[in-house]
Amino acid sequence: MVFDANREIRRAVDTGEVLFGTKESETGIITGDAKLLVATKNAPVSVKERLLAKAKISHTPVLEFSGSALELGQVCGKPFNIAFLVVKEA
C-alpha cells in the first residue's frame, strides 16, 4: 500500500479537526493539541525554523509537504495559500 500524503491531508481536513496558518499551528503545538505539523517547502524560513523547533520540543511529528503553499491550499480545498497546518484529530 502506497502512502498518499495529499489524500490523507484532504481526509483529515474533511473529517477531522485541522488548524490552518502559522499562528494557529504554533498555538496547537504549544498547547499539545497537535498530532501532526504539515509545512510546505516554500514556507518562510524563519517561521518554519521556529515551528519545527517547537514541534521537536513537543514531540510533534512533522510532514514536509512537497508542494507549495498554493498547492497545499488546493489539496485542502481552500481558495488561499496554506504554508502550515496542524492536524488535531485525524
Contacts in CASP RR format, 6 or more apart in sequence:
PFRMAT RR
TARGET T0000
AUTHOR 0000-0000-0000
METHOD contacts of the structure
MODEL  1
MVFDANREIRRAVDTGEVLFGTKESETGIITGDAKLLVATKNAPVSVKER
LLAKAKISHTPVLEFSGSALELGQVCGKPFNIAFLVVKEA
5 63 0 8 1.000
5 65 0 8 1.000
5 66 0 8 1.000
6 75 0 8 1.000
8 90 0 8 1.000
9 38 0 8 1.000
9 65 0 8 1.000
9 72 0 8 1.000
9 75 0 8 1.000
9 76 0 8 1.000
9 85 0 8 1.000
10 75 0 8 1.000
10 76 0 8 1.000
10 77 0 8 1.000
11 90 0 8 1.000
12 18 0 8 1.000
12 87 0 8 1.000
12 89 0 8 1.000
12 90 0 8 1.000
13 76 0 8 1.000
13 77 0 8 1.000
15 90 0 8 1.000
16 87 0 8 1.000
16 88 0 8 1.000
16 89 0 8 1.000
16 90 0 8 1.000
17 87 0 8 1.000
17 88 0 8 1.000
17 89 0 8 1.000
18 76 0 8 1.000
18 85 0 8 1.000
18 86 0 8 1.000
18 87 0 8 1.000
18 88 0 8 1.000
19 25 0 8 1.000
19 27 0 8 1.000
19 28 0 8 1.000
19 34 0 8 1.000
19 85 0 8 1.000
19 86 0 8 1.000
19 88 0 8 1.000
20 76 0 8 1.000
20 78 0 8 1.000
20 82 0 8 1.000
20 84 0 8 1.000
20 85 0 8 1.000
21 82 0 8 1.000
21 83 0 8 1.000
21 84 0 8 1.000
21 85 0 8 1.000
22 47 0 8 1.000
22 51 0 8 1.000
22 83 0 8 1.000
22 84 0 8 1.000
24 86 0 8 1.000
25 34 0 8 1.000
25 37 0 8 1.000
25 51 0 8 1.000
25 84 0 8 1.000
25 85 0 8 1.000
25 86 0 8 1.000
26 50 0 8 1.000
26 51 0 8 1.000
26 54 0 8 1.000
28 34 0 8 1.000
28 86 0 8 1.000
28 88 0 8 1.000
29 37 0 8 1.000
29 51 0 8 1.000
29 54 0 8 1.000
29 55 0 8 1.000
29 58 0 8 1.000
29 60 0 8 1.000
29 86 0 8 1.000
30 54 0 8 1.000
30 58 0 8 1.000
32 58 0 8 1.000
32 60 0 8 1.000
33 86 0 8 1.000
33 88 0 8 1.000
34 55 0 8 1.000
34 58 0 8 1.000
34 60 0 8 1.000
34 86 0 8 1.000
34 87 0 8 1.000
34 88 0 8 1.000
35 60 0 8 1.000
35 61 0 8 1.000
35 86 0 8 1.000
35 87 0 8 1.000
35 88 0 8 1.000
35 89 0 8 1.000
35 90 0 8 1.000
36 60 0 8 1.000
36 61 0 8 1.000
36 62 0 8 1.000
36 63 0 8 1.000
36 86 0 8 1.000
36 87 0 8 1.000
36 90 0 8 1.000
37 51 0 8 1.000
37 52 0 8 1.000
37 55 0 8 1.000
37 60 0 8 1.000
37 61 0 8 1.000
37 62 0 8 1.000
37 63 0 8 1.000
37 84 0 8 1.000
37 85 0 8 1.000
37 86 0 8 1.000
38 62 0 8 1.000
38 63 0 8 1.000
38 64 0 8 1.000
38 65 0 8 1.000
38 72 0 8 1.000
38 84 0 8 1.000
38 85 0 8 1.000
38 86 0 8 1.000
38 87 0 8 1.000
39 48 0 8 1.000
39 51 0 8 1.000
39 52 0 8 1.000
39 62 0 8 1.000
39 63 0 8 1.000
39 64 0 8 1.000
39 65 0 8 1.000
39 83 0 8 1.000
39 84 0 8 1.000
40 64 0 8 1.000
40 65 0 8 1.000
40 67 0 8 1.000
40 68 0 8 1.000
40 69 0 8 1.000
40 71 0 8 1.000
40 72 0 8 1.000
40 82 0 8 1.000
40 83 0 8 1.000
40 84 0 8 1.000
41 64 0 8 1.000
41 65 0 8 1.000
41 66 0 8 1.000
41 67 0 8 1.000
41 68 0 8 1.000
42 67 0 8 1.000
42 68 0 8 1.000
42 69 0 8 1.000
42 83 0 8 1.000
43 69 0 8 1.000
43 83 0 8 1.000
43 84 0 8 1.000
44 83 0 8 1.000
47 83 0 8 1.000
47 84 0 8 1.000
48 84 0 8 1.000
51 84 0 8 1.000
52 62 0 8 1.000
54 60 0 8 1.000
55 61 0 8 1.000
55 62 0 8 1.000
60 86 0 8 1.000
65 71 0 8 1.000
65 72 0 8 1.000
68 81 0 8 1.000
69 81 0 8 1.000
69 82 0 8 1.000
69 83 0 8 1.000
70 81 0 8 1.000
72 81 0 8 1.000
72 82 0 8 1.000
72 83 0 8 1.000
72 85 0 8 1.000
73 80 0 8 1.000
73 81 0 8 1.000
73 82 0 8 1.000
76 82 0 8 1.000
76 85 0 8 1.000
END
